[in-house]
Amino acid sequence: MINLNGNLVEDNQASLSVTNRGFAYGDAVFETIRVISGKIMFWEDHYFRLMASMRIMRMEIPANFSPEFLEDEILDLVKENGLDTTAARVKFSAYRKEGGYYRPATREIGFIITTEELSEAFYLLNEDDYEVELFKDHYVTSGLFSTIKSNNRAINVLGSIFASENGYENCFLINEKKNVVEALNGNLFLVKGDKIKTPPLTDGALNGITRKKLLEIIKTLPELTLEETSISPFELQKADELFITNVITGIQPVTKYRKKKFVNKVAKDLLSKLNVKARLD
């Protein structure tokens, strides 16, 4: 079952018009959300990021889109699909209603919620080989627009194809200033000694929910120094650790970039703290 504009329908019976603006122009935003045993992880952060994304896209936010209303819509679907006692991945998409060309005929929106089961309730550390490379064919543009999750993910798609064709697990994206911004599917953290760096949002990094939670955690640890600062490609091979964060995986350590191999000591410690934060949220 999926939720299409507040109605629960069979996924094979749900349909969108071929002139849907999310399809025609990428005029849509989305949130990927983790639900554990009927509880949405970090829901407040997801909700406010969704609202911010819709405002940046100049969408008209419905009056009934309160945190409580959207939470109920998500959890009703999770329960309907029998995922309320396990872990689930939820995608909430909001699209501008059809009409017009580049200039919309309306700012009103529709929404779709889908779910799928996850194998693990909380985050586990994946210590398998995980080699990455730079994707340099196209750039992320620095600025506010790149911080939101819009439906235009062409760079991520092309980078994923590049990674698949060349035997990499992931790629790092760079902006027009040649700074490393993020991975294809998450934010980047770099560890060197007692210092942790992550690219700032002004460089074009996604305003990730797990990124935000890790920043909160790291700021409480006196043994680590945190910097939100630009990262050059040169720094990647000088790092002790590199890891990628997103709400589904949690923390994914990078084991190799070019000729450099990395450890995962800090990543392992932070993952345990992230699991604690998720349980207490």
KEDONU-163046 format. One record per residue (C-alpha): z, x, y; residue in three letters. Coordinates in steps of 0.2 Angstrom, whole numbers, plus 2048, in hexadecimal, padded with zeros to 3 digits. Last residue first. Layout:
! KEDONU-163046
{z: Z; x: X; y: Y; bavex: Ala}
...
! end
This chain:
! KEDONU-163046
{z: 867; x: 84B; y: 836; bavex: Asp}
{z: 875; x: 853; y: 82A; bavex: Leu}
{z: 86A; x: 855; y: 81B; bavex: Arg}
{z: 85B; x: 85C; y: 825; bavex: Ala}
{z: 866; x: 868; y: 82E; bavex: Lys}
{z: 86D; x: 86E; y: 81D; bavex: Val}
{z: 85B; x: 870; y: 817; bavex: Asn}
{z: 856; x: 87A; y: 827; bavex: Leu}
{z: 865; x: 886; y: 824; bavex: Lys}
{z: 85F; x: 889; y: 812; bavex: Ser}
{z: 84E; x: 88D; y: 819; bavex: Leu}
{z: 855; x: 898; y: 826; bavex: Leu}
{z: 85C; x: 8A4; y: 819; bavex: Asp}
{z: 84C; x: 8A4; y: 80F; bavex: Lys}
{z: 842; x: 8A8; y: 81E; bavex: Ala}
{z: 84D; x: 8B6; y: 824; bavex: Val}
{z: 84B; x: 8BF; y: 813; bavex: Lys}
{z: 839; x: 8BB; y: 810; bavex: Asn}
{z: 831; x: 8CD; y: 80E; bavex: Val}
{z: 81F; x: 8D1; y: 814; bavex: Phe}
{z: 810; x: 8DA; y: 80E; bavex: Lys}
{z: 804; x: 8E3; y: 81B; bavex: Lys}
{z: 7F2; x: 8E8; y: 816; bavex: Lys}
{z: 7EA; x: 8D8; y: 81D; bavex: Arg}
{z: 7F8; x: 8CB; y: 81E; bavex: Tyr}
{z: 803; x: 8C9; y: 80F; bavex: Lys}
{z: 812; x: 8C0; y: 809; bavex: Thr}
{z: 813; x: 8B2; y: 816; bavex: Val}
{z: 822; x: 8A7; y: 814; bavex: Pro}
{z: 820; x: 894; y: 814; bavex: Gln}
{z: 82F; x: 88B; y: 81D; bavex: Ile}
{z: 831; x: 878; y: 81D; bavex: Gly}
{z: 822; x: 873; y: 812; bavex: Thr}
{z: 820; x: 861; y: 818; bavex: Ile}
{z: 827; x: 863; y: 82A; bavex: Val}
{z: 81E; x: 873; y: 82E; bavex: Asn}
{z: 822; x: 885; y: 82F; bavex: Thr}
{z: 819; x: 895; y: 82C; bavex: Ile}
{z: 821; x: 8A6; y: 829; bavex: Phe}
{z: 81E; x: 8B8; y: 82D; bavex: Leu}
{z: 82A; x: 8C6; y: 829; bavex: Glu}
{z: 82D; x: 8D8; y: 82D; bavex: Asp}
{z: 820; x: 8D8; y: 83B; bavex: Ala}
{z: 815; x: 8E7; y: 840; bavex: Lys}
{z: 805; x: 8DF; y: 837; bavex: Gln}
{z: 807; x: 8CF; y: 841; bavex: Leu}
{z: 80A; x: 8D8; y: 852; bavex: Glu}
{z: 7F8; x: 8DE; y: 854; bavex: Phe}
{z: 7F2; x: 8CC; y: 853; bavex: Pro}
{z: 7FC; x: 8C9; y: 863; bavex: Ser}
{z: 80B; x: 8BD; y: 865; bavex: Ile}
{z: 80F; x: 8B4; y: 875; bavex: Ser}
{z: 821; x: 8B0; y: 877; bavex: Thr}
{z: 82F; x: 8A4; y: 872; bavex: Glu}
{z: 83C; x: 8B1; y: 86F; bavex: Glu}
{z: 84B; x: 8AF; y: 863; bavex: Leu}
{z: 858; x: 8BD; y: 860; bavex: Thr}
{z: 861; x: 8BD; y: 84F; bavex: Leu}
{z: 872; x: 8C2; y: 84A; bavex: Glu}
{z: 87B; x: 8B6; y: 856; bavex: Pro}
{z: 873; x: 8A7; y: 84C; bavex: Leu}
{z: 875; x: 896; y: 856; bavex: Thr}
{z: 864; x: 899; y: 85F; bavex: Lys}
{z: 85C; x: 89B; y: 84E; bavex: Ile}
{z: 861; x: 889; y: 848; bavex: Ile}
{z: 85B; x: 880; y: 858; bavex: Glu}
{z: 84A; x: 88A; y: 858; bavex: Leu}
{z: 849; x: 886; y: 845; bavex: Leu}
{z: 84A; x: 873; y: 849; bavex: Lys}
{z: 83D; x: 874; y: 857; bavex: Lys}
{z: 831; x: 87D; y: 84B; bavex: Arg}
{z: 834; x: 870; y: 83E; bavex: Thr}
{z: 82F; x: 863; y: 84A; bavex: Ile}
{z: 820; x: 86C; y: 850; bavex: Gly}
{z: 81A; x: 86C; y: 862; bavex: Asn}
{z: 809; x: 874; y: 85C; bavex: Leu}
{z: 806; x: 885; y: 864; bavex: Ala}
{z: 7F9; x: 885; y: 872; bavex: Gly}
{z: 7FF; x: 895; y: 87B; bavex: Asp}
{z: 80A; x: 88A; y: 887; bavex: Thr}
{z: 813; x: 884; y: 877; bavex: Leu}
{z: 81B; x: 895; y: 875; bavex: Pro}
{z: 816; x: 8A0; y: 866; bavex: Pro}
{z: 825; x: 8A4; y: 85B; bavex: Thr}
{z: 82F; x: 8B4; y: 85B; bavex: Lys}
{z: 83E; x: 8B9; y: 851; bavex: Ile}
{z: 848; x: 8C9; y: 855; bavex: Lys}
{z: 855; x: 8D2; y: 84A; bavex: Asp}
{z: 848; x: 8DE; y: 842; bavex: Gly}
{z: 837; x: 8D6; y: 845; bavex: Lys}
{z: 835; x: 8C4; y: 83F; bavex: Val}
{z: 826; x: 8BA; y: 844; bavex: Leu}
{z: 825; x: 8A7; y: 843; bavex: Phe}
{z: 816; x: 89C; y: 843; bavex: Leu}
{z: 814; x: 88A; y: 844; bavex: Asn}
{z: 80B; x: 87F; y: 838; bavex: Gly}
{z: 7FB; x: 879; y: 82E; bavex: Asn}
{z: 7ED; x: 885; y: 834; bavex: Leu}
{z: 7FA; x: 892; y: 839; bavex: Ala}
{z: 800; x: 894; y: 84B; bavex: Glu}
{z: 7FC; x: 89C; y: 85C; bavex: Val}
{z: 7F6; x: 8AE; y: 85A; bavex: Val}
{z: 7F1; x: 8B4; y: 86B; bavex: Asn}
{z: 7DF; x: 8B8; y: 86E; bavex: Lys}
{z: 7DF; x: 8B1; y: 880; bavex: Lys}
{z: 7D4; x: 8A3; y: 87A; bavex: Glu}
{z: 7E0; x: 89E; y: 86D; bavex: Asn}
{z: 7E3; x: 8A5; y: 85C; bavex: Ile}
{z: 7E5; x: 89C; y: 84B; bavex: Leu}
{z: 7EE; x: 8A3; y: 83C; bavex: Phe}
{z: 7E6; x: 8A0; y: 82B; bavex: Cys}
{z: 7ED; x: 899; y: 81A; bavex: Asn}
{z: 7ED; x: 89C; y: 808; bavex: Glu}
{z: 7DF; x: 8A9; y: 808; bavex: Tyr}
{z: 7D1; x: 8AB; y: 7FB; bavex: Gly}
{z: 7C2; x: 8AD; y: 807; bavex: Asn}
{z: 7B9; x: 89C; y: 804; bavex: Glu}
{z: 7CA; x: 892; y: 804; bavex: Ser}
{z: 7D0; x: 89B; y: 814; bavex: Ala}
{z: 7BF; x: 898; y: 81D; bavex: Phe}
{z: 7C0; x: 885; y: 818; bavex: Ile}
{z: 7D1; x: 884; y: 81E; bavex: Ser}
{z: 7CC; x: 88C; y: 82F; bavex: Gly}
{z: 7BE; x: 87F; y: 831; bavex: Leu}
{z: 7CA; x: 871; y: 82E; bavex: Val}
{z: 7D7; x: 878; y: 839; bavex: Asn}
{z: 7CA; x: 87B; y: 847; bavex: Ile}
{z: 7C4; x: 869; y: 845; bavex: Ala}
{z: 7D5; x: 861; y: 846; bavex: Arg}
{z: 7D0; x: 853; y: 853; bavex: Asn}
{z: 7DC; x: 845; y: 84D; bavex: Asn}
{z: 7E9; x: 84A; y: 85A; bavex: Ser}
{z: 7F9; x: 852; y: 855; bavex: Lys}
{z: 800; x: 858; y: 866; bavex: Ile}
{z: 803; x: 86A; y: 86D; bavex: Thr}
{z: 7F0; x: 86E; y: 86F; bavex: Ser}
{z: 7EF; x: 862; y: 87E; bavex: Phe}
{z: 7FD; x: 86A; y: 888; bavex: Leu}
{z: 7F5; x: 87B; y: 88A; bavex: Gly}
{z: 7ED; x: 88A; y: 881; bavex: Ser}
{z: 7DC; x: 885; y: 878; bavex: Thr}
{z: 7DC; x: 889; y: 866; bavex: Val}
{z: 7CD; x: 895; y: 862; bavex: Tyr}
{z: 7BE; x: 895; y: 857; bavex: His}
{z: 7B6; x: 8A2; y: 84B; bavex: Asp}
{z: 7C6; x: 8AD; y: 84B; bavex: Lys}
{z: 7D0; x: 8A7; y: 83C; bavex: Phe}
{z: 7DD; x: 8B4; y: 839; bavex: Leu}
{z: 7E2; x: 8B8; y: 827; bavex: Glu}
{z: 7F0; x: 8B2; y: 81B; bavex: Val}
{z: 7F6; x: 8B7; y: 80A; bavex: Glu}
{z: 803; x: 8AC; y: 801; bavex: Tyr}
{z: 809; x: 8B3; y: 7F0; bavex: Asp}
{z: 816; x: 8A8; y: 7E9; bavex: Asp}
{z: 827; x: 8A7; y: 7F0; bavex: Glu}
{z: 827; x: 895; y: 7F5; bavex: Asn}
{z: 839; x: 891; y: 7FB; bavex: Leu}
{z: 83E; x: 87F; y: 7F7; bavex: Leu}
{z: 840; x: 872; y: 805; bavex: Tyr}
{z: 849; x: 861; y: 801; bavex: Phe}
{z: 844; x: 852; y: 7F7; bavex: Ala}
{z: 837; x: 85A; y: 7EC; bavex: Glu}
{z: 827; x: 853; y: 7E4; bavex: Ser}
{z: 821; x: 84A; y: 7F3; bavex: Leu}
{z: 81A; x: 838; y: 7F1; bavex: Glu}
{z: 80D; x: 831; y: 7FD; bavex: Glu}
{z: 80D; x: 826; y: 80B; bavex: Thr}
{z: 801; x: 81E; y: 818; bavex: Thr}
{z: 805; x: 816; y: 829; bavex: Ile}
{z: 7F6; x: 810; y: 834; bavex: Ile}
{z: 7F7; x: 80B; y: 847; bavex: Phe}
{z: 7EE; x: 801; y: 854; bavex: Gly}
{z: 7ED; x: 805; y: 866; bavex: Ile}
{z: 7EA; x: 7FD; y: 877; bavex: Glu}
{z: 7E2; x: 809; y: 884; bavex: Arg}
{z: 7D2; x: 7FE; y: 886; bavex: Thr}
{z: 7BF; x: 800; y: 889; bavex: Ala}
{z: 7C1; x: 812; y: 886; bavex: Pro}
{z: 7B6; x: 81E; y: 890; bavex: Arg}
{z: 7AE; x: 82A; y: 884; bavex: Tyr}
{z: 7A6; x: 81B; y: 87D; bavex: Tyr}
{z: 7AD; x: 80A; y: 87F; bavex: Gly}
{z: 7B6; x: 7FF; y: 873; bavex: Gly}
{z: 7C1; x: 802; y: 864; bavex: Glu}
{z: 7D4; x: 802; y: 864; bavex: Lys}
{z: 7DC; x: 812; y: 868; bavex: Arg}
{z: 7E3; x: 81A; y: 858; bavex: Tyr}
{z: 7F5; x: 81D; y: 852; bavex: Ala}
{z: 7F8; x: 826; y: 842; bavex: Ser}
{z: 808; x: 827; y: 838; bavex: Phe}
{z: 807; x: 832; y: 829; bavex: Lys}
{z: 816; x: 831; y: 81D; bavex: Val}
{z: 81A; x: 83E; y: 80F; bavex: Arg}
{z: 827; x: 838; y: 803; bavex: Ala}
{z: 836; x: 83E; y: 7FA; bavex: Ala}
{z: 83F; x: 833; y: 7ED; bavex: Thr}
{z: 84A; x: 823; y: 7ED; bavex: Thr}
{z: 840; x: 819; y: 7FA; bavex: Asp}
{z: 82F; x: 81E; y: 7F2; bavex: Leu}
{z: 82B; x: 80E; y: 7E9; bavex: Gly}
{z: 81C; x: 80A; y: 7F4; bavex: Asn}
{z: 824; x: 7FB; y: 7FC; bavex: Glu}
{z: 833; x: 805; y: 800; bavex: Lys}
{z: 829; x: 812; y: 809; bavex: Val}
{z: 81F; x: 804; y: 812; bavex: Leu}
{z: 830; x: 7FC; y: 818; bavex: Asp}
{z: 836; x: 80D; y: 81D; bavex: Leu}
{z: 827; x: 811; y: 828; bavex: Ile}
{z: 827; x: 800; y: 831; bavex: Glu}
{z: 83A; x: 800; y: 832; bavex: Asp}
{z: 83A; x: 811; y: 83B; bavex: Glu}
{z: 82C; x: 80B; y: 846; bavex: Leu}
{z: 836; x: 7FC; y: 84C; bavex: Phe}
{z: 846; x: 806; y: 84E; bavex: Glu}
{z: 83E; x: 814; y: 858; bavex: Pro}
{z: 837; x: 806; y: 864; bavex: Ser}
{z: 824; x: 803; y: 864; bavex: Phe}
{z: 827; x: 7F0; y: 868; bavex: Asn}
{z: 820; x: 7F2; y: 87A; bavex: Ala}
{z: 810; x: 7FA; y: 873; bavex: Pro}
{z: 80B; x: 80B; y: 87A; bavex: Ile}
{z: 7FB; x: 80B; y: 884; bavex: Glu}
{z: 7F2; x: 81B; y: 880; bavex: Met}
{z: 7F0; x: 828; y: 88D; bavex: Arg}
{z: 7ED; x: 836; y: 880; bavex: Met}
{z: 7FC; x: 840; y: 888; bavex: Ile}
{z: 806; x: 830; y: 887; bavex: Arg}
{z: 801; x: 82D; y: 875; bavex: Met}
{z: 806; x: 83F; y: 871; bavex: Ser}
{z: 817; x: 83D; y: 87A; bavex: Ala}
{z: 81B; x: 82D; y: 870; bavex: Met}
{z: 817; x: 836; y: 860; bavex: Leu}
{z: 822; x: 845; y: 865; bavex: Arg}
{z: 830; x: 839; y: 869; bavex: Phe}
{z: 82F; x: 830; y: 859; bavex: Tyr}
{z: 82E; x: 840; y: 84E; bavex: His}
{z: 83D; x: 848; y: 857; bavex: Asp}
{z: 847; x: 838; y: 855; bavex: Glu}
{z: 842; x: 837; y: 842; bavex: Trp}
{z: 848; x: 848; y: 83E; bavex: Phe}
{z: 847; x: 844; y: 82B; bavex: Met}
{z: 844; x: 832; y: 828; bavex: Ile}
{z: 850; x: 82B; y: 81B; bavex: Lys}
{z: 84B; x: 81F; y: 80D; bavex: Gly}
{z: 84F; x: 82C; y: 7FF; bavex: Ser}
{z: 847; x: 83A; y: 809; bavex: Ile}
{z: 839; x: 837; y: 815; bavex: Val}
{z: 82E; x: 845; y: 81D; bavex: Arg}
{z: 822; x: 841; y: 82B; bavex: Ile}
{z: 811; x: 846; y: 830; bavex: Thr}
{z: 80D; x: 83E; y: 841; bavex: Glu}
{z: 7FC; x: 839; y: 848; bavex: Phe}
{z: 7F1; x: 838; y: 857; bavex: Val}
{z: 7E1; x: 82E; y: 85A; bavex: Ala}
{z: 7D1; x: 82F; y: 865; bavex: Asp}
{z: 7C8; x: 83B; y: 859; bavex: Gly}
{z: 7B8; x: 834; y: 861; bavex: Tyr}
{z: 7B0; x: 829; y: 854; bavex: Ala}
{z: 7BD; x: 829; y: 846; bavex: Phe}
{z: 7CC; x: 827; y: 851; bavex: Gly}
{z: 7C2; x: 81B; y: 85C; bavex: Arg}
{z: 7BE; x: 80F; y: 84E; bavex: Asn}
{z: 7AC; x: 80B; y: 84F; bavex: Thr}
{z: 7A9; x: 80B; y: 83C; bavex: Val}
{z: 7B7; x: 7FE; y: 83C; bavex: Ser}
{z: 7C6; x: 801; y: 832; bavex: Leu}
{z: 7CA; x: 7FA; y: 820; bavex: Ser}
{z: 7D9; x: 7F7; y: 815; bavex: Ala}
{z: 7D5; x: 7EF; y: 804; bavex: Gln}
{z: 7D5; x: 7FF; y: 7FA; bavex: Asn}
{z: 7E6; x: 804; y: 802; bavex: Asp}
{z: 7EE; x: 7F3; y: 7FD; bavex: Glu}
{z: 7F5; x: 7EB; y: 80D; bavex: Val}
{z: 805; x: 7EB; y: 816; bavex: Leu}
{z: 803; x: 7E4; y: 828; bavex: Asn}
{z: 80A; x: 7EC; y: 837; bavex: Gly}
{z: 7FA; x: 7F3; y: 83E; bavex: Asn}
{z: 7F4; x: 7F9; y: 82D; bavex: Leu}
{z: 803; x: 7FE; y: 823; bavex: Asn}
{z: 7FD; x: 805; y: 812; bavex: Ile}
{z: 800; x: 800; y: 800; bavex: Met}
! end
